[in-house]
Amino acid sequence: MHPAQHVKETMLAFTGLPLSIVQKRNDVFMDCVPQLSFSMRSATGSDGRSAGLACVGLSVSRDLLLCVPAPVERSIDGTVLASCPTMQVTNLLMQSPLPYLGVEMRFGVVLHLSSTYATWDDLLTIANEAERLGYDSIWVSDHLLSPRGRPHALEAWTVLSAFASSVPRVRLGTYVLCNQFRHPSMLAKMASTLDNISRGRLELGIGAGYLKNEHVAFGFDWGRHSVRIERLREALEIVRRLWTEDHASYVGAHFRIEDATLEPKPLQKPHPPIWVGGNSTKIMRIVAELGNGWIPVLPTPRQLAAGASEIRQGMKQAGRNPDTLQVAYGGSGCLLIARDKDTVKRMAEPLARSWGKRLEESACLIGTPEQCIQRIEQYQKAGAQAIVAGFYDFPSLDGMRLFAETVIPNFR
């Protein structure tokens, strides 16, 4: 089967939309943002007005476009406007689970809200520059203390809500929410609200929680890992039901809801993509049962490939389509890039000391542009469709700019 045909069938299974694969031609398609292409085609009637079909599509390679037909509403100065719910179609395509078939890699920027650079002014500057540079998404961490115990951290949902209006185009994600901090009913409401405010740009990343000291300090139950996993599974069951059902009920060991109605529903249909963060086998099982995507923290290419394979097998056993799985490399905050090896070595010395190991032994993305490209290609071949990472030199914009200039174009 031709790779493009495989992509088409995978997308059809995921979206239920009648997709066509067409050649990209400059006189037909207009590239609006790096990953999306919109095709506006029409037949012209005898009165000179446009009639027929328009297409909204996703670029899957330099030459091919997946196209969704939609009735034309009107034409103004030769521009055809589609009457279909363009934003909904676009969001379906943006969150689609395209396997590694030469499909464009997506790149997201992680902002650690408990870092020393995490003032609102710096965060907003970085986010706006990331959007200008063509990154696909911005993700924020969710901690009450820094991993090293520093008592400074902005709250994730508040920052993401502010981004929804001040950073208008990129997708907005959580890397990743601690499930312990919010009741799943309130989480579902907050997420639905943000998805509406942002016009369907939310990526919901969530995990079981891993920092005991912040739980103890702020009065949240800690418990065994197995209990936190159970709570995460129940929370995702409730969130999904509230997002998709008119009258949702659920009774679990930790949470329950009864005849609950959540309105408005999320703008994205059937719901915003759910990314489950973590590297354990138990987390992988939750991804297989309830998640749309898996975002492990600093996996090696071999670990990522093995984990993705295990999740897909679990999805088959659960009666889910394994081709819909999305996989992202979670690079935390240690993406470091410089133009030459000597500068890389000098900049990375503090990071190497903090890790207590040689840089070659870490799973961080560190190196010159050429080295970063080679490393990302390894993750892409292992099954990653996205790279989500923060830059080690924040709040400087140098690394993020250099990466956008020299690395990202190789995957477009």
Buried (B, 14 or more C-beta within 10 A) or exposed (E): EEBBEBBBEBBEEBBEBEBEBBEBEEEBBEEEBBBBBBBBBBEEEEEEEBBEBBBBBBBBBEEBBBBBBBEBEEBEEEEBBBEBBBBBBBBBBBBBBBBBBEBBBBBBBBBBBBBEBBEEEBBBEBBBBBBEBBBBBBBBBBBBBBBEEEEEBBBBBEBBBBBBEEBEEBBBBBBBBBBBBBEBBEBBBBBBBBBBBBBBBBBBBBBBBBBEEBBEEEEBEBBEBEBBBBBBBBBBBBBBBBBBBEEBEBEBEBBEBEEBEBEEBBBBBEBBBBBBBBBBEBBBBBBBBBBBBBBBBBBBBEBBBBBBBBBBEBBEEEEBEBBBBBBBBBBBBBBBBBEEEEEBBEBBEEBBEEBEEEBEEBBBBBBBBEBBBEBBBBBBEBBBBBBBBBBBBBBEBEBBBBBBEBBBEEBB
